[in-house]
């Protein structure tokens, strides 16, 4: 089940996800691998944003803009960004992280 982000995006504007990574002890951790995918609620990839590679860091910003936030109809839409990563810790290697975040895109009537 996705985590719902209360901040809302606006159609064809920009939206920034600030993501921090922590291990099982709640210590900051730098992932070994990190990708993200943008979909609608049916799982359709939006704007070819599938398995986008990000340089791993303990805190990353993922910026969505323009066609990432385009709306096809006349109403607000929900999008999902899926984060996938791996990290090493004292309990093991290549521990997976996978999380979905859903957010609303507000329809701008004049676009």
Secondary structure, 3 states (H helix, E strand, C coil): CCEECCCCEECCCEEEEEEECECCCCCECCCCEEEEEEEECCCCECCCCCCEECCCCCEEEEEEEHHHHCCCCCCCEEEEEEEEEEEEECCEEEEEEEEEEEEEEECCCCC
